[in-house]
């Protein structure tokens, strides 16, 4: 046998450990960060103190009492904890494990994979083939549908169908979702040459599927809503001020660095703990910096909301913020997850400021929530003896607000707000 040198790309766990730490801490809420640091303090003797500056954290709860950082304790496991605990039941090769963990941390709160496979491979310094293998491990976890990249893939992962039927179901969900929504058995059976009985059984299965499987593992405690920062107006300008608990400071016990006569093993242990603290400090700084940039961007993009109220919310997506800050969409998703801010109108989740858009005739987009507010205003002003039909509301939206939407969209928004139809609103 002839020996030869071969270049091989090997995943180095240490190279990515700092990145993994930053990703983990970025998606922590304030309460989760406090809990994490409490546990870290117990097992790292170098940490002398964790300083939150303020004694109490303001929050909203059913009892309206104040709560100190040390009293916050969310015992429930997060979605990510649940998924990682299941890995012990799988026979995952050692070199594959960090890739799988990175993939789990790239899943959003709805349970969908929030990162492109190529970028995933680049971040883990591995191949797309190994990433695809890691994705299969993740998609084998419970609940079914976890790790999907699209709604159709999420549903297919939950269906009990043979593999040869997957292309048909994918095509149905991607190209004829309205048939599924309307349960049009005849249309599907005719188009795909399937028996009506088979299609009806498929529809029954689809009804049992959960479109956001991550919510099934959402066991976070909702009793305490702790804002990361305060948005307030001063001297005619909007300002952002972070609360101290959003970026706690770690104080190190210097005595360990001056110990003499310690063995090599003890010295190695101290260095490892020192490295751990330094990584956590950098991760907290990264969390603070990223969160500040994201919130500042939201303040700029939603300035009309802060000035005039909810009816002036603008269309804003994760991609809009990511493009503005030159960050990845998954980074923005993690940064805003379970995060709140104090505003003049109350404590609001950051995802409140993300709004789908309705295109207007002037080329701009109005937030869906703003369109709903306009619909409510029109209905409130109508003559109850001759209430506006959905078509009439559609025309008024176009005439008064330059918003062009379909009549069925007006009906959908009206029903979402539990406003009855014109015939039921009519007063004699």
MOQUINOR-V75768 format. One line per field, one symbol per residue. ss: DSSP state (@ for helix, = for strand, . for the rest). psi: psi as a letter, one per 20 degrees, with the letter a starting at -180 (. if undefined). burial: I if it has 24 or more other C-alpha atoms within 12 Angstrom, else O. A space follows every 10 residues. Layout:
ss = ???
psi = ???
burial = ???
This chain:
ss = .......... ..@@@@@@@@ @@@@@@...@ @@@@@@@@@@ @@@...==== =.....=..= ......=.@@ @.......@@ @@@@@@@@@. ...@@@@@@@ @@@@@.=... .==...@@@@ @@@....@@@ @@@@@@@@@. .......=.. @@@@@@@@.. ..@@@@@@@@ @@@@@.@@@@ @...@@@@@@ @@...@@@@@ @@@@@@@... ..@@@@@... ....=...== ====..==== ==.@@@@.== ==.@@@@@.. ...@@@@@@@ @@@@@@@@@@ @@@@@@@@@@ @@@@@@@@@@ @.@@@@@@.@ @@.=.=.@@@ @@@@@...@@ @@@@@@...= ===..====@ @@@.=.==== ....===@@@ @@@@@@@@@@ @........@ @@@@@@@@@@ @.=...@@@@ @@@@@@.... .@@@@...
psi = ppqqppppop poghhigggh gggghhiprg ghgggghghh hhioihohqo ojfqhqpqrp aiikqrpqhi ipooiqqrgh ggghhihiiq mpqgihghgg ggggijprhi jqpkqqhghg gghjlaqhgh ghghhhggii rqqpipjqir gghgghhiqm qqhiighghg gghhilhhhg hilngggggg gjlqqhgggg hgghghhiqp imhhhijnjq pjhpooqhrp prppkjqpqp pqqhihmqpp pqoihhijpq jqrhgggggg hghgggghgg ghhghggggg gggghggggg hkhhghhirh ijpqpprghg ggggilrqhh ggghhipkqq qprhjapqqh ihiopqqppr hjirpqqhhh ggghgggghh iqoihmqprh gggghhgggh jkporqhhhg gghghhjlpr rhhiipp.
burial = OOOOOOOOOO IOOOOOIIII IIIIIIIIII IIIIIIIIOO IOOIIIIOOI OIOOOOIIIO OOOOOOOOII OIIIOOOIII OIIIOOIOOO OOOOOIIIII IIIIIIIIII IIIIIIIOOI IOIIIIOOOI IOIIIIIIII IIIIIIIIII IIIIIIIIIO OOOOOOOIII OIIOOOOOOI OOIOIOOIIO OOOOOOOOIO OIIOOIOOII IIIIIIIIOI OOOIIIIIII IIOOOOOIII IIIIIIIIII OIOOOOOOOO OOOOOOOOOI OOIIOIIOII IIIIIIIIOI IIIIIIIIII IIIOIIOOOI IIIIIIIIOI IIOOOOOIII IIIIIIIIII IIIOOOIIII IIIIIIIIOI OOOOIIIIII IIIIIIOIIO OOOOOOIIII OIIIOIIIOO IOIIIOOOOI IOIIOOOOOO IIOOOOOO
